[in-house]
């Protein structure tokens, strides 16, 4: 009887972990602009990854839109963000957890220039 309960509990934990792993990591744009380029690098480095906006059907991320993020593991990252007007900004030391939603607001942007 105890073995059967243990097996059922183990299956429940395994299924729950699999479901969590399938959720996509997403970026929620809370800046004032439509973003055309969104790249991530490990915090404190300039090792920028792919333009994540390519994951969106129209290639941009509007205000209050969420973008699927690929190729990123949990950790702290810096973001390089370019909006459709040509403004380039950075957001530093963002905590990202795999399968979760993270946001960047206008007040998080720094070192902006055109």
Backbone as ProteinMPNN parsed JSONL, in Angstrom:
{"seq_chain_A": "XXXXXXXXXXXXXXXXXXXXXXXXXXXXXXXXXXXXXXXXXXXXXXXXXXXXXXXXXXXXXXXXXXXXXXXXXXXXXXXXXXXXXXXXXXXXXXXXXXXXXXXXXXXXXXXXXX", "coords_chain_A": {"N_chain_A": [[0.823, -1.189, 0.0], [1.932, 1.251, 0.84], [3.91, 1.526, -1.074], [2.413, 1.917, -3.389], [1.209, 4.42, -2.886], [3.505, 6.005, -2.762], [4.427, 5.758, -5.407], [2.333, 6.99, -6.838], [2.496, 9.613, -5.805], [5.08, 10.28, -6.707], [4.631, 10.253, -9.477], [2.832, 12.39, -9.714], [4.462, 14.573, -8.954], [6.382, 14.45, -11.001], [4.813, 14.949, -13.324], [3.874, 17.521, -12.707], [6.299, 18.97, -12.688], [7.026, 18.67, -15.378], [4.964, 20.066, -16.66], [5.452, 22.689, -15.76], [7.926, 23.139, -16.929], [7.225, 23.366, -19.584], [6.005, 25.803, -19.908], [6.348, 28.934, -21.486], [9.017, 31.327, -21.227], [8.412, 34.731, -20.823], [8.505, 38.133, -21.933], [7.196, 41.144, -20.775], [6.171, 44.036, -22.115], [6.281, 47.058, -20.704], [7.096, 49.552, -21.275], [6.927, 52.859, -22.766], [6.975, 52.627, -25.47], [6.872, 51.046, -28.76], [8.682, 48.186, -29.303], [11.38, 47.239, -31.338], [13.734, 45.839, -31.382], [15.081, 43.503, -29.158], [17.375, 42.398, -26.992], [19.249, 40.148, -24.963], [21.804, 39.806, -22.462], [24.109, 38.097, -20.336], [24.168, 39.509, -17.088], [26.19, 42.378, -16.705], [27.842, 41.857, -18.842], [28.674, 42.089, -22.376], [27.661, 40.293, -24.13], [25.576, 39.941, -26.252], [22.577, 38.349, -27.116], [20.432, 36.794, -29.592], [18.056, 38.784, -31.484], [15.191, 38.978, -29.847], [12.732, 39.865, -30.694], [12.206, 38.719, -33.091], [10.742, 36.528, -32.5], [8.133, 37.261, -32.488], [5.102, 37.62, -34.318], [4.772, 39.964, -35.897], [7.209, 41.124, -35.589], [7.651, 43.127, -33.754], [7.155, 44.559, -30.447], [4.499, 45.734, -28.864], [3.331, 48.27, -26.489], [2.28, 46.845, -23.464], [2.179, 44.32, -24.524], [3.109, 40.872, -24.692], [6.064, 38.963, -25.099], [7.44, 36.027, -26.359], [10.275, 34.487, -25.041], [13.274, 32.973, -26.006], [15.915, 30.523, -25.64], [17.095, 31.276, -23.225], [18.166, 30.886, -19.906], [17.284, 30.638, -16.393], [18.308, 33.442, -14.453], [20.329, 36.442, -14.042], [20.109, 39.25, -16.118], [21.136, 41.711, -18.571], [19.401, 44.002, -20.625], [19.161, 45.06, -23.992], [17.504, 47.44, -25.698], [15.739, 48.527, -28.474], [13.634, 50.923, -29.833], [10.881, 51.6, -32.14], [11.232, 54.212, -32.974], [13.904, 54.543, -33.072], [15.293, 54.962, -30.766], [17.673, 53.843, -28.452], [18.074, 51.89, -25.606], [19.045, 50.668, -22.327], [18.395, 48.122, -19.929], [19.222, 47.077, -16.796], [20.476, 44.251, -14.934], [18.276, 42.392, -14.668], [16.05, 40.116, -13.241], [15.393, 36.937, -14.363], [13.301, 34.19, -14.664], [13.009, 30.92, -15.769], [10.168, 30.004, -17.608], [8.538, 31.927, -16.511], [6.991, 35.221, -16.373], [8.536, 38.286, -17.05], [8.951, 41.801, -16.593], [9.644, 45.006, -18.104], [9.755, 48.346, -17.348], [9.246, 51.812, -18.247], [10.707, 53.38, -16.409], [12.772, 51.668, -15.78], [14.598, 51.846, -17.794], [17.778, 52.91, -19.008], [20.592, 55.001, -19.938], [19.763, 55.95, -22.476], [19.698, 56.73, -25.96], [19.701, 58.191, -29.259]], "CA_chain_A": [[0.0, 0.0, 0.0], [2.811, 2.41, 0.912], [4.591, 1.643, -2.363], [1.462, 2.485, -4.354], [1.084, 5.851, -2.572], [4.763, 6.625, -3.158], [4.459, 5.802, -6.877], [1.371, 8.011, -7.251], [3.088, 10.912, -5.473], [6.203, 10.498, -7.622], [4.054, 10.595, -10.779], [2.266, 13.74, -9.609], [5.587, 15.515, -8.962], [6.974, 14.413, -12.335], [3.898, 15.632, -14.241], [3.882, 18.948, -12.347], [7.563, 19.535, -13.176], [6.967, 18.707, -16.841], [4.067, 21.155, -17.052], [6.146, 23.952, -15.498], [9.002, 23.275, -17.902], [6.654, 23.66, -20.889], [5.562, 27.196, -19.979], [7.393, 29.772, -22.064], [9.464, 32.544, -20.566], [7.878, 35.839, -21.612], [8.799, 39.522, -21.59], [6.007, 41.999, -20.81], [6.614, 45.392, -22.426], [5.581, 48.125, -20.002], [7.684, 50.834, -21.644], [5.976, 53.678, -23.515], [7.25, 52.517, -26.903], [6.862, 49.764, -29.454], [10.069, 47.721, -29.369], [11.714, 46.526, -32.573], [14.866, 44.959, -31.081], [15.189, 43.171, -27.739], [18.448, 41.43, -26.827], [19.66, 39.896, -23.583], [23.176, 39.35, -22.206], [24.33, 37.885, -18.908], [24.39, 40.795, -16.415], [27.553, 42.862, -16.639], [28.611, 41.51, -20.038], [28.145, 42.613, -23.642], [27.468, 39.105, -24.973], [24.169, 40.05, -26.631], [21.989, 37.234, -27.847], [19.58, 37.064, -30.756], [16.947, 39.719, -31.356], [14.022, 38.197, -29.438], [11.541, 40.349, -31.414], [11.97, 37.788, -34.201], [9.788, 35.526, -32.02], [6.793, 37.831, -32.605], [4.623, 37.503, -35.701], [5.01, 41.192, -36.667], [8.579, 41.557, -35.355], [7.708, 44.207, -32.776], [6.433, 44.318, -29.196], [3.786, 46.94, -28.478], [3.078, 48.466, -25.072], [1.388, 45.876, -22.822], [2.231, 43.044, -25.234], [4.084, 39.919, -24.15], [6.919, 38.365, -26.121], [8.061, 34.75, -25.994], [11.736, 34.548, -24.983], [13.859, 31.657, -26.239], [17.357, 30.381, -25.468], [17.536, 31.937, -21.993], [17.936, 30.149, -18.662], [17.105, 31.496, -15.217], [19.495, 34.188, -14.059], [20.254, 37.908, -14.124], [20.465, 39.676, -17.46], [20.974, 43.076, -19.034], [18.637, 44.038, -21.881], [19.392, 46.149, -24.937], [16.172, 47.633, -26.27], [15.618, 49.584, -29.483], [12.226, 51.086, -30.193], [10.648, 51.897, -33.554], [11.683, 55.572, -33.275], [15.361, 54.502, -33.152], [15.885, 55.15, -29.434], [18.339, 52.654, -27.911], [18.182, 51.968, -24.145], [19.461, 49.471, -21.619], [17.821, 47.806, -18.616], [20.294, 46.288, -16.188], [20.315, 43.333, -13.795], [16.895, 41.908, -14.649], [15.899, 38.721, -12.807], [14.555, 36.155, -15.271], [13.115, 32.795, -14.261], [12.467, 30.11, -16.854], [8.746, 29.705, -17.506], [7.835, 33.03, -15.853], [6.892, 36.495, -17.083], [9.264, 39.411, -16.456], [8.57, 43.037, -17.269], [10.518, 46.173, -18.065], [8.972, 49.571, -17.407], [9.991, 52.981, -18.714], [11.637, 53.809, -15.367], [13.898, 50.717, -15.732], [15.484, 52.111, -18.912], [18.901, 53.816, -18.717], [21.558, 55.246, -21.013], [19.021, 56.028, -23.736], [20.18, 57.662, -26.98], [19.18, 57.968, -30.628]], "C_chain_A": [[0.868, 1.255, 0.0], [3.553, 2.623, -0.405], [3.672, 2.292, -3.389], [1.3, 3.994, -4.125], [2.346, 6.594, -3.014], [4.841, 6.775, -4.676], [3.522, 6.89, -7.392], [1.931, 9.413, -6.975], [4.246, 11.249, -6.407], [5.699, 10.88, -9.016], [3.481, 12.011, -10.785], [3.372, 14.783, -9.68], [6.211, 15.578, -10.356], [6.114, 15.162, -13.342], [3.892, 17.139, -13.955], [5.157, 19.62, -12.849], [7.571, 19.648, -14.693], [6.079, 19.846, -17.319], [4.718, 22.511, -16.843], [7.23, 24.187, -16.543], [8.475, 23.657, -19.279], [6.175, 25.098, -21.018], [6.673, 28.047, -20.565], [7.778, 30.929, -21.138], [8.979, 33.69, -21.442], [8.29, 37.182, -21.021], [7.526, 40.334, -21.776], [6.482, 43.434, -20.982], [5.738, 46.422, -21.728], [6.276, 49.467, -20.211], [6.636, 51.603, -22.443], [6.059, 53.463, -25.016], [7.017, 51.116, -27.445], [8.317, 49.378, -29.701], [10.283, 46.92, -30.647], [12.916, 45.592, -32.403], [14.958, 44.768, -29.57], [16.215, 42.06, -27.6], [18.822, 41.325, -25.356], [21.111, 39.432, -23.543], [23.28, 39.056, -20.719], [24.717, 39.22, -18.26], [25.875, 41.137, -16.347], [28.419, 42.518, -17.842], [27.991, 42.211, -21.253], [27.965, 41.472, -24.638], [26.005, 39.017, -25.38], [23.728, 38.867, -27.461], [21.178, 37.716, -29.039], [18.534, 38.13, -30.441], [15.682, 38.915, -31.073], [12.741, 38.667, -30.14], [11.23, 39.476, -32.634], [10.98, 36.701, -33.804], [8.344, 36.003, -32.13], [6.375, 37.84, -34.067], [4.841, 38.763, -36.526], [6.389, 41.789, -36.404], [8.738, 42.723, -34.406], [6.908, 43.822, -31.541], [5.815, 45.641, -28.762], [3.713, 47.065, -26.961], [2.049, 47.449, -24.6], [1.303, 44.542, -23.57], [3.291, 42.166, -24.583], [4.783, 39.214, -25.302], [7.53, 37.083, -25.586], [9.58, 34.888, -26.098], [12.283, 33.137, -25.129], [15.365, 31.691, -25.974], [17.931, 31.014, -24.216], [17.194, 31.056, -20.8], [17.723, 31.138, -17.519], [18.417, 32.178, -14.856], [19.252, 35.676, -14.12], [20.831, 38.34, -15.464], [20.378, 41.186, -17.6], [20.226, 42.997, -20.354], [19.058, 45.253, -22.687], [18.116, 46.257, -25.766], [16.206, 48.785, -27.265], [14.154, 49.69, -29.858], [12.105, 51.539, -31.65], [11.059, 53.317, -33.944], [13.201, 55.641, -33.405], [16.056, 54.716, -31.819], [16.444, 53.821, -28.946], [18.534, 52.858, -26.418], [18.654, 50.628, -23.587], [18.661, 49.339, -20.322], [18.788, 46.806, -17.989], [19.802, 45.392, -15.049], [18.866, 42.869, -13.6], [16.894, 40.444, -14.202], [14.925, 38.022, -13.749], [14.514, 34.725, -14.765], [12.451, 32.06, -15.419], [10.998, 29.797, -16.599], [7.92, 30.804, -16.861], [7.78, 34.245, -16.769], [7.727, 37.524, -16.326], [8.907, 40.66, -17.246], [9.684, 44.073, -17.167], [9.613, 47.382, -18.263], [9.866, 50.714, -17.882], [11.033, 53.415, -17.689], [12.851, 52.879, -15.218], [14.945, 51.01, -16.807], [16.546, 53.137, -18.529], [19.76, 53.978, -19.956], [20.889, 55.283, -22.383], [19.656, 57.056, -24.67], [19.568, 57.306, -28.326], [20.33, 57.797, -31.572]], "O_chain_A": [[0.596, 2.206, -0.733], [3.799, 3.761, -0.807], [4.114, 3.131, -4.175], [1.258, 4.759, -5.088], [2.261, 7.687, -3.574], [5.278, 7.813, -5.173], [3.89, 7.637, -8.298], [1.843, 10.295, -7.83], [4.371, 12.391, -6.849], [6.286, 11.746, -9.665], [3.637, 12.742, -11.764], [3.236, 15.777, -10.393], [6.534, 16.665, -10.835], [6.641, 15.938, -14.138], [3.904, 17.941, -14.889], [5.098, 20.728, -13.381], [8.076, 20.631, -15.235], [6.415, 20.523, -18.291], [4.551, 23.403, -17.674], [7.427, 25.317, -16.99], [9.223, 24.226, -20.074], [5.957, 25.571, -22.134], [7.831, 27.896, -20.177], [6.957, 31.432, -20.372], [9.114, 33.638, -22.664], [8.408, 37.35, -19.807], [6.857, 40.229, -22.804], [7.125, 43.987, -20.089], [4.589, 46.633, -22.115], [6.082, 50.404, -19.437], [5.577, 51.063, -22.762], [5.285, 54.061, -25.765], [6.971, 50.138, -26.698], [9.089, 50.166, -30.249], [9.488, 46.047, -30.996], [13.097, 44.662, -33.189], [14.918, 45.73, -28.803], [15.981, 40.928, -28.023], [18.723, 42.295, -24.604], [21.591, 38.76, -24.456], [22.606, 39.701, -19.916], [25.508, 39.976, -18.825], [26.705, 40.304, -15.983], [29.605, 42.851, -17.865], [26.933, 42.835, -21.163], [28.101, 41.666, -25.846], [25.276, 38.137, -24.921], [24.418, 38.441, -28.387], [21.235, 38.881, -29.432], [18.177, 38.346, -29.283], [15.159, 38.244, -31.964], [11.758, 37.926, -30.173], [10.111, 39.5, -33.146], [10.432, 36.019, -34.67], [7.422, 35.225, -31.888], [7.205, 38.046, -34.953], [5.072, 38.668, -37.731], [6.71, 42.851, -36.937], [9.837, 43.259, -34.26], [6.097, 42.896, -31.569], [6.523, 46.557, -28.344], [3.99, 46.112, -26.233], [1.047, 47.222, -25.279], [0.435, 43.722, -23.268], [4.252, 42.665, -23.996], [4.181, 38.911, -26.332], [8.077, 37.061, -24.483], [10.103, 35.348, -27.113], [11.819, 32.213, -24.462], [16.004, 32.738, -26.07], [19.134, 31.266, -24.149], [16.08, 30.542, -20.692], [17.959, 32.336, -17.673], [19.491, 31.582, -14.938], [18.112, 36.126, -14.235], [21.886, 37.87, -15.889], [19.655, 41.857, -16.863], [20.393, 42.043, -21.113], [19.281, 46.334, -22.141], [17.704, 45.311, -26.437], [16.649, 49.886, -26.937], [13.505, 48.69, -30.162], [13.106, 51.825, -32.307], [11.22, 53.6, -35.131], [13.74, 56.674, -33.802], [17.284, 54.657, -31.746], [15.77, 52.793, -29.018], [19.091, 53.871, -25.995], [18.659, 49.608, -24.275], [18.299, 50.339, -19.702], [19.126, 45.797, -18.607], [18.867, 45.719, -14.319], [18.315, 42.95, -12.502], [17.654, 39.631, -14.728], [13.783, 38.453, -13.914], [15.548, 34.123, -14.475], [11.456, 32.523, -15.975], [10.629, 29.376, -15.503], [6.715, 30.634, -16.677], [8.441, 34.287, -17.807], [7.637, 37.622, -15.102], [8.596, 40.581, -18.434], [10.535, 44.024, -16.279], [8.82, 47.444, -19.202], [11.09, 50.589, -17.911], [12.145, 53.783, -18.069], [13.846, 53.257, -14.6], [16.057, 50.485, -16.744], [16.264, 54.105, -17.822], [19.668, 53.196, -20.902], [21.401, 54.705, -23.341], [20.096, 58.119, -24.231], [18.986, 56.235, -28.493], [20.123, 57.6, -32.769]]}, "name": "protein", "num_of_chains": 1, "seq": "XXXXXXXXXXXXXXXXXXXXXXXXXXXXXXXXXXXXXXXXXXXXXXXXXXXXXXXXXXXXXXXXXXXXXXXXXXXXXXXXXXXXXXXXXXXXXXXXXXXXXXXXXXXXXXXXXX"}
